[in-house]
Amino acid sequence: MNALFMMGIPVEGVVGGPLSGWIMQVFNGVHGLSNWQWLFLLEATRRCCSAC
């Protein structure tokens, strides 16, 4: 079980990096929010949902 959690760290880096870059490019100015605000909102929502 510990190995599963340890494997999640590099997987998050491989998936999260390009996903964050895509959010920063595509969502800039949508509904009046800056790209960093969208990144914060979407990343926080994803983590809150996975914690439940």
Distance bins in CASP14 RR format, pairs under 12 A and 6 or more apart:
PFRMAT RR
TARGET T0000
AUTHOR 0000-0000-0000
RMODE 2
METHOD distances of the structure
MODEL  1
1 7 0 0 0 0 0 1 0 0 0 0 0
2 8 0 0 0 0 0 1 0 0 0 0 0
2 9 0 0 0 0 0 1 0 0 0 0 0
3 9 0 0 0 0 0 1 0 0 0 0 0
4 11 0 0 0 0 0 1 0 0 0 0 0
5 11 0 0 0 0 0 1 0 0 0 0 0
5 12 0 0 0 0 0 1 0 0 0 0 0
6 12 0 0 0 0 0 1 0 0 0 0 0
7 13 0 0 0 0 0 1 0 0 0 0 0
7 14 0 0 0 0 0 1 0 0 0 0 0
8 14 0 0 0 0 1 0 0 0 0 0 0
8 15 0 0 0 0 1 0 0 0 0 0 0
8 16 0 0 0 0 0 1 0 0 0 0 0
9 15 0 0 0 0 0 1 0 0 0 0 0
9 16 0 0 0 0 0 1 0 0 0 0 0
10 16 0 0 0 0 0 1 0 0 0 0 0
10 17 0 0 0 0 0 1 0 0 0 0 0
11 17 0 0 0 0 0 1 0 0 0 0 0
11 19 0 0 0 0 0 1 0 0 0 0 0
12 18 0 0 0 0 0 1 0 0 0 0 0
12 19 0 0 0 0 1 0 0 0 0 0 0
12 20 0 0 0 0 0 1 0 0 0 0 0
12 43 0 0 0 0 0 1 0 0 0 0 0
12 46 0 0 0 0 0 1 0 0 0 0 0
12 47 0 0 0 0 0 1 0 0 0 0 0
12 50 0 0 0 0 0 1 0 0 0 0 0
13 19 0 0 0 0 1 0 0 0 0 0 0
13 20 0 0 0 0 1 0 0 0 0 0 0
14 20 0 0 0 0 0 1 0 0 0 0 0
15 21 0 0 0 0 0 1 0 0 0 0 0
15 22 0 0 0 0 0 1 0 0 0 0 0
15 43 0 0 0 0 0 1 0 0 0 0 0
15 46 0 0 0 0 0 1 0 0 0 0 0
16 22 0 0 0 0 1 0 0 0 0 0 0
16 23 0 0 0 0 1 0 0 0 0 0 0
16 24 0 0 0 0 0 1 0 0 0 0 0
16 39 0 0 0 0 0 1 0 0 0 0 0
16 42 0 0 0 0 0 1 0 0 0 0 0
16 43 0 0 0 0 1 0 0 0 0 0 0
16 46 0 0 0 0 1 0 0 0 0 0 0
16 47 0 0 0 0 0 1 0 0 0 0 0
17 23 0 0 0 0 1 0 0 0 0 0 0
17 24 0 0 0 0 1 0 0 0 0 0 0
17 39 0 0 0 0 0 1 0 0 0 0 0
17 43 0 0 0 0 0 1 0 0 0 0 0
18 24 0 0 0 0 0 1 0 0 0 0 0
18 25 0 0 0 0 0 1 0 0 0 0 0
19 25 0 0 0 0 0 1 0 0 0 0 0
19 26 0 0 0 0 0 1 0 0 0 0 0
19 27 0 0 0 0 0 1 0 0 0 0 0
19 38 0 0 0 0 0 1 0 0 0 0 0
19 39 0 0 0 0 1 0 0 0 0 0 0
19 42 0 0 0 0 1 0 0 0 0 0 0
19 43 0 0 0 0 1 0 0 0 0 0 0
19 46 0 0 0 0 1 0 0 0 0 0 0
20 26 0 0 0 0 0 1 0 0 0 0 0
20 27 0 0 0 0 0 1 0 0 0 0 0
20 35 0 0 0 0 1 0 0 0 0 0 0
20 36 0 0 0 0 0 1 0 0 0 0 0
20 38 0 0 0 0 0 1 0 0 0 0 0
20 39 1 0 1 0 0 0 0 0 0 0 0
20 40 0 0 0 0 0 1 0 0 0 0 0
20 42 0 0 0 0 1 0 0 0 0 0 0
20 43 1 0 0 1 0 0 0 0 0 0 0
20 46 0 0 0 0 0 1 0 0 0 0 0
21 27 0 0 0 0 1 0 0 0 0 0 0
21 28 0 0 0 0 0 1 0 0 0 0 0
21 35 0 0 0 0 1 0 0 0 0 0 0
21 36 0 0 0 0 0 1 0 0 0 0 0
21 38 0 0 0 0 0 1 0 0 0 0 0
21 39 0 0 0 0 1 0 0 0 0 0 0
21 42 0 0 0 0 0 1 0 0 0 0 0
21 43 0 0 0 0 0 1 0 0 0 0 0
22 28 0 0 0 0 0 1 0 0 0 0 0
22 35 0 0 0 0 0 1 0 0 0 0 0
22 38 0 0 0 0 0 1 0 0 0 0 0
22 39 0 0 0 0 1 0 0 0 0 0 0
22 42 0 0 0 0 0 1 0 0 0 0 0
23 29 0 0 0 0 0 1 0 0 0 0 0
23 30 0 0 0 0 0 1 0 0 0 0 0
23 33 0 0 0 0 0 1 0 0 0 0 0
23 34 0 0 0 0 0 1 0 0 0 0 0
23 35 1 0 0 1 0 0 0 0 0 0 0
23 36 0 0 0 0 1 0 0 0 0 0 0
23 37 0 0 0 0 0 1 0 0 0 0 0
23 38 1 0 1 0 0 0 0 0 0 0 0
23 39 1 0 1 0 0 0 0 0 0 0 0
23 40 0 0 0 0 1 0 0 0 0 0 0
23 41 0 0 0 0 1 0 0 0 0 0 0
23 42 1 0 1 0 0 0 0 0 0 0 0
23 43 0 0 0 0 1 0 0 0 0 0 0
23 45 0 0 0 0 0 1 0 0 0 0 0
23 46 0 0 0 0 0 1 0 0 0 0 0
24 30 0 0 0 0 0 1 0 0 0 0 0
24 33 0 0 0 0 0 1 0 0 0 0 0
24 34 0 0 0 0 1 0 0 0 0 0 0
24 35 1 0 1 0 0 0 0 0 0 0 0
24 36 1 0 0 1 0 0 0 0 0 0 0
24 37 0 0 0 0 0 1 0 0 0 0 0
24 38 1 0 0 1 0 0 0 0 0 0 0
24 39 1 0 1 0 0 0 0 0 0 0 0
24 40 0 0 0 0 0 1 0 0 0 0 0
24 42 0 0 0 0 0 1 0 0 0 0 0
24 43 0 0 0 0 0 1 0 0 0 0 0
25 35 1 0 0 1 0 0 0 0 0 0 0
25 38 0 0 0 0 0 1 0 0 0 0 0
25 39 0 0 0 0 0 1 0 0 0 0 0
26 35 0 0 0 0 1 0 0 0 0 0 0
26 38 0 0 0 0 1 0 0 0 0 0 0
26 39 0 0 0 0 0 1 0 0 0 0 0
26 42 0 0 0 0 0 1 0 0 0 0 0
27 33 1 0 0 1 0 0 0 0 0 0 0
27 34 0 0 0 0 1 0 0 0 0 0 0
27 35 1 0 1 0 0 0 0 0 0 0 0
27 36 0 0 0 0 1 0 0 0 0 0 0
27 37 0 0 0 0 1 0 0 0 0 0 0
27 38 1 1 0 0 0 0 0 0 0 0 0
27 39 1 0 0 1 0 0 0 0 0 0 0
27 40 0 0 0 0 0 1 0 0 0 0 0
27 41 0 0 0 0 1 0 0 0 0 0 0
27 42 1 0 0 1 0 0 0 0 0 0 0
27 43 0 0 0 0 0 1 0 0 0 0 0
28 34 1 0 0 1 0 0 0 0 0 0 0
28 35 1 0 1 0 0 0 0 0 0 0 0
28 36 0 0 0 0 1 0 0 0 0 0 0
28 37 0 0 0 0 1 0 0 0 0 0 0
28 38 1 0 0 1 0 0 0 0 0 0 0
28 39 0 0 0 0 0 1 0 0 0 0 0
29 35 1 0 0 1 0 0 0 0 0 0 0
29 36 0 0 0 0 0 1 0 0 0 0 0
29 37 0 0 0 0 1 0 0 0 0 0 0
29 38 0 0 0 0 1 0 0 0 0 0 0
30 37 0 0 0 0 1 0 0 0 0 0 0
30 38 1 0 0 1 0 0 0 0 0 0 0
30 39 0 0 0 0 0 1 0 0 0 0 0
30 41 0 0 0 0 0 1 0 0 0 0 0
30 42 0 0 0 0 0 1 0 0 0 0 0
31 37 0 0 0 0 1 0 0 0 0 0 0
31 38 0 0 0 0 1 0 0 0 0 0 0
31 41 0 0 0 0 0 1 0 0 0 0 0
32 38 0 0 0 0 1 0 0 0 0 0 0
33 39 0 0 0 0 1 0 0 0 0 0 0
33 40 0 0 0 0 1 0 0 0 0 0 0
33 41 1 0 0 1 0 0 0 0 0 0 0
33 42 0 0 0 0 0 1 0 0 0 0 0
34 40 0 0 0 0 1 0 0 0 0 0 0
34 41 0 0 0 0 0 1 0 0 0 0 0
35 41 0 0 0 0 0 1 0 0 0 0 0
35 42 0 0 0 0 0 1 0 0 0 0 0
36 42 0 0 0 0 0 1 0 0 0 0 0
36 43 0 0 0 0 0 1 0 0 0 0 0
37 43 0 0 0 0 0 1 0 0 0 0 0
37 44 0 0 0 0 0 1 0 0 0 0 0
38 44 0 0 0 0 0 1 0 0 0 0 0
38 45 0 0 0 0 0 1 0 0 0 0 0
39 45 0 0 0 0 0 1 0 0 0 0 0
39 46 0 0 0 0 0 1 0 0 0 0 0
40 46 0 0 0 0 0 1 0 0 0 0 0
40 47 0 0 0 0 0 1 0 0 0 0 0
41 47 0 0 0 0 0 1 0 0 0 0 0
41 48 0 0 0 0 0 1 0 0 0 0 0
42 48 0 0 0 0 0 1 0 0 0 0 0
42 49 0 0 0 0 0 1 0 0 0 0 0
43 49 0 0 0 0 0 1 0 0 0 0 0
43 50 0 0 0 0 0 1 0 0 0 0 0
44 50 0 0 0 0 0 1 0 0 0 0 0
44 51 0 0 0 0 0 1 0 0 0 0 0
45 51 0 0 0 0 0 1 0 0 0 0 0
45 52 0 0 0 0 0 1 0 0 0 0 0
46 52 0 0 0 0 0 1 0 0 0 0 0
END
